[in-house]
């Protein structure tokens, strides 16, 4: 099960995230998403747990709980969709080169 973890303190490490979830079962991976330019945490991450029952127990057990001073949001991650819009690179539609 792929689990989304939001509202993370910028001080939380991947090891600490893995430790918090390992109380509920086996953790395959824990990844905190970082800003490409600065390397700083973006305040969210993902945890992969191979056993769905253990993953669901972790979601129920950790959602809203304090982790380094912040109440984390924990839920089953949604699958990425194809053709995502946004991201902010380039001009996008509706802009012309009128100067």
N, C-alpha and C positions, 0 to 999 in steps of 0.2 A: 504494500500500500504506500502510495506517495502522499506525504502529509505536508500541508502548508503551515508555516509558523510565522505569524505576523506580530507587529508591535515589539520587536526584539530590541533590547537595549543595545546600543552601539558597542558596549563593552563585552557582550557575550561572544565567546569563541565557538568554533565548530566542535571542539572537544567537549565543552560544557553543554552544548546543545545535544550532542550524542549521549552524554552522561544522563541528562534529564530524561531522555526517551528510553534509555536502556533499563530503567527501573520497571518498564512495562513489557520488555522482551528484547529480542535481537534487533539490532539496528544495522542495516546494510551500509548506509551512508547518511551523513549530515552535512549540508552545504548552506552557508550563509552567502547571500547574494551581495556582491560588492560593486561599487561604482568603478567603472573602467578607468576613469581619469585619475581618481584620487586613491583608490584601493580601500576606501572606507565602506563599512557596512551600510546597506540601504535600509536596514531595519526589518528584513524578512529573510526567510530561508525555507529549505525543504529537507525533510527527513524521509528516508526510504526504509520501511520495515517489511521484511518478506512475508510475515504472517499477518493476515488481515485482521484476525481477532485481537492480536496484540496491538496492532495499529489502531484499531477502534478503541481499545482500552486506553491507549495513550492520548487519543483525541479527547475522550471523555474525562480522563484524569488530569490533563494539563491545560485544557482550554480555560482561560480566565485566571490561571494561577500566576503567581509572582515569580519572575525569573530575573534576577539582578535589578530589582526595583521597578519592573514593569509587568503589568498583567498581559500575558501573551494571548494571542488569538490563534487557536489551533483547529484545523479542519482538514478534511480530505481534499487534496489538491485536485483542481479541475484540469482536464486535458487542454493543452494549447490548441487553439483553432487555427486552421490554415487561413492565410490572407489577412493576418492581423493588421489593423490600421493603427497609425500613430507612431510614436517613437521619436518624432521630431527631427529627423534628418531629411534635408532637402526642402524644397518649396511645397511639394504636394500639388493637388489639383486646385484650380481656381486662381492661380497666380500667373500673371503674364509678365513679360519683360518690358513693361512700359516704364520708361524713366523720364 
